[in-house]
Amino acid sequence: MPLLASCKGNPGASSSGIPINTEAGLSDSPFISGDGRRLYFTYSRYDFGQWFISGGAQPPVLSGPDRAGLHHSANPFDESDIYVATRNPDGTWSEAVNLGLNGAYADSGGMEISGGNTFVWLQGSGTASNIVMANRNADGTWGPAVDPGPGINEHSGGALQDSPKLSADGKTLWFTSNRPLGHGGKDIWFSSNSNGSWSAPANLGAPVNTAGDEDRFWFSSGGLDLYWNGPGGIMHCVSTGSTCSGTPDAVTIPGCSLPSWVSVTDDGQIMYFACRVPETGRMKIMYSVKQISGDWGVAHLVD
């Protein structure tokens, strides 16, 4: 059954408690599960709006509500946890709960596979951020955060990594990095795991990667549709396995001029993303429904 037919109510409505989007603080880096029933996002009490607008001249402001389970830090760049909201039978969202695998520093940009039993995300250490993975135990708790292996997390020469994504079978890991031998700025890289260990990361190459920055990669569960943030905003192409078929096209979402962190339900009908409001610099988690024309509809707030 298509997702839109199986979910009653507004796909962006919250049922009670602290909403996904708050008046202050930061809700960012959303990820929707393939079945559209779990929405993950990063939350911090710090508001980064003016910090963004000022180019870092103004500090983030501690102003958001305190969600249950959130770890606190006097350093705004060390305080963020991953939360998950679950779709209720009436189509609204439950109050978000702490995912339960967050560390003592910043956790962000996570996604699930295997029905929510495997999770990959970016975890801070106080000095750097690393891609880590965890598996859910039989009792529902999470196992330890594990570094995928040599070569994935690279910090020499100021290199960093961000926005990890796993294929549905858990055998391919994509991520953003500004490490050497790229096309320029930040690029999309990938690593494969066919024998229990991860291969040396390889650059995804053109036409996805350019001399500018590419980031926040997402692919459909069937691997046919690729989305990412590029110099021209959200970009899209149809995959041929290891690259794009034809020239990538820019994605327009009416009502959001600065979208990022795209993910789409398995039926291809609902896109979730973060949208930066130009006037305030603040992030809002939004969604768009695909129209009969194939274009994406007007952006709506989740809540």
N, C-alpha and C positions, 0 to 999 in steps of 0.2 A: 504494500500500500504506500503511495507517495506520502512523504512527510507532511505536506500541507493538508492532506486529507485526514491524516491520523491524529493531528494535534488541534484541539479546539482552542478557541480564544486567540489572543494577541501573542505572536511569538516573541514579543518584547516586554510583556507585562510581568511585574514582580508581585508576589502575593502579599508579603508582610515583612516586617523587620527592616533592617538597614538595606536600602535598595542597592542594586549593582552599581549604578551611577549615583554618586553622592554629590552634594552641593560644594563640598570642599574635599581635599585629599586627592588621591590619584587612583583611578581604575584604568588599567591599560592591558595591552598584549592579550586580547581575548583569543580563545580557541574553542570552537564548537565541535563536539563529538560527531562522528559520521551520521548517527541516528538522530541528531538534533536534540538529545535529551540531557546532555551535560555541557555546561558553559564554564570554562576555566578562565580565570583572569588574575592579573597581578594587582595587589592593593597596597597602598601606603597612606598613612595619615598626612604625609607631606604633600602640599600643593606645589607643583612645579610650573604652573602657568607663567608667572612673571619671570621665573628663572629662564624659561624658554624664550620669552619675548625679548628679554634684556640680553640674550646671548651669554647668560651665566653671570651677569653683573649683579643681579639681585638673587639672594639665597632663596631656596624653597621655604615655604611657610608651613609650620605645624598647625593645621587647622581642621583636619578631617576627623570623622567619628572613629571610635576605636572598635574594630570588629573583634569578635570572640576569637581568641587564639593567636592574635597578631603579636609578633615579637616587636619590642620597642627598641629604638636606637636614637641616641642624640645626634648621630650622623644621618642626614636624610638619604644619603646614597647607600646606606647599609640597612635601611628599613623597608622591606617589601616582602610579602608572603603571597603564595598562590592559593586562591580560593576556588571553590566550585559550587555552582548553583545547579539544581536538578529540576527538570521540567515536571510540574504537577500534572495529574490527569486532566485538569481543566485547561491546560495550556499555559498557565502562569508559571513563573519561576519561584522555587523555594528560596528562603533566605540563604545566602551563600555561607558555606562553612569552610574553615581552614582545611586544606587538603591533608595535613598531618605529616608531611615529609619535608617541611621547611627547616632550614638551618638557622644559625645564629646571625647570619648576615643576609644580604639581599638575595631573594629567590624570585625568578621571573621567567616569562616566555616559555611556559611548558605546554606539552601536548601528550595525549594518551594514544595507546594502541591496545589491541587485545581486549576490547570492551572495558577499558579503564584499569586493566591489571598491570600494565607497564606504562611508565611515565618517564619522559625525558625533559630536562629543563636546564636553565642556567643558574648556577649556585655560586654566590659570592663567598670569599674566604677572608675578607678584610683587606686583602692586598690585590686580589685578582678575581676574575669570575671564570668558572669552568663548566663545561657541559658534563652533566651527570645523568645517570639512569637509575631507576629503582623498580623492583617488582613487588606486587602485593602478595602478602603472605596468606595462607589458608584462613587465618582468623580475621582477615580484613585489614590488618595493620600493614605498614610498609616496611620492606627490608631496607638495608642501608643504601645510601647514595653511592654509586660506583662510577669511577672514572672509566670511560669506554676503553682507554688504552693509549699506548704511546702514539704521539703524532696528532691526536685529535685536539688536545688543548695545548696551544702554542703561545708562549709569552715573550720569547726572545725578540729584542729590537722593538719592543712596544706592541707586539702583535696581540690581538684579542680575538675572541669568538663570541657568537651571539646567535639567538633565534634558531635553536636546533629543531629539526623535524625528522621523524622516523617513518619509513615506509610501513604499510600495513603488516607486512610479514616480518618486520623488525630487522631486515637484512641490509637496508641502506639508510645511512644517516646523512642528512644535508645540514649545513650550517653556514653562517656568515663569518668571514674572517678577513682581516687586512694583512695577512701574512705575506711574505715575499713570493714572487713568481706569479702574482695575479695580473689582472688586466689594468689595475689602477684602483686606488681607494679600497673600498670593501667589496668583496666578491662572494659568490655562492660556491661552496666547496662540497664535496661528498666523499664518503668512505663506505666500503662494502664489507659485509661479514658473511662469508660463505662457509667458513670452517671453524667458527668459534672465536675468531679474533678479527679486529678491524684492520682494514688495509690502510696504507698511507693515504692521506687525503689527496684528492685530485680536484683541480679547478673545473667547474662545470663548463667553462668556455663560452664563446660567443654562440648565438646572439644574446643570451641572457646577461652575461657579464660584459661590461663596457669599461671605458676609462673613468667613469664616474662611480658612484656608490650603489651597490645592489645589496638588498637586505630583506629579511622577513619573508623568506621563501615559503610557499605552500603548494602542495600538489594534491590532486584528487585521489581518492582511494584506488581508483583504477589506473592512476598514473597518466591520464590523458590531458588533464588541464593543469597548467602551471601558472601560479600567480606570485608576484614578488614586488617589492618596492624598488624602483629604479629612479634615475634622474628625472624622468617624466611623470612620476607618481606611481600608481598601481599599474603594473604591466601584466599582460596575459599572453600565453601562447598555447597551442596544442602540441603535446609532446610526441616525439617519434621514438622515445625510449631514452636516449641520452642527450637529446637536444630538442630544439623547437622545429616545428614544421612551418616554414615561412617566417615572416617578420613579426616580432611581438607587437601587440597593439595596446594602446593606453586604455585603461578602464575608467569610464565616467560613472560616478554615482551622484545623481542629483541630490543636493542638500548637504554634501560633504566635499569640500575642496581639498582637504588634506587627509585622506584615508591611509591607514597602514594596518599591518597585522591581519591580513585577510585569511579567513578560513570559510569553507563552504560545506554544507551538508551533503551526504552521499548522493542524494537525488538531484543535486545541482541547482536547487531552487531557492535556498536562503543563504545569503552571505553575511557573516558577522565580521566586524572590523572595529578598529579604534579610529576615531575622528578627532583631529585637533581643531578646536574652535579658534579661528584667527584672531578674534578680538580679545580673547582672554588667555590664549595659549594652553588652555586646559584640554585634557583628553576626555572623550565620551565614548562609551561602547555602544555601537549602533548595529542595525541590521538592514538589509535590503532584500527584496523579493524579486526574483527574475520575472520579467514580463513576457507576454506571448511573443513579442517582437524579438526576444533574445537579449534585450537591454536590461540593465539593472534598474529597479524602481527607486523612488525617493527614499533617502535614508531616514530611518526612524530610531529614536532612542530605545535601548533596552531598558525597561521600567515603564 
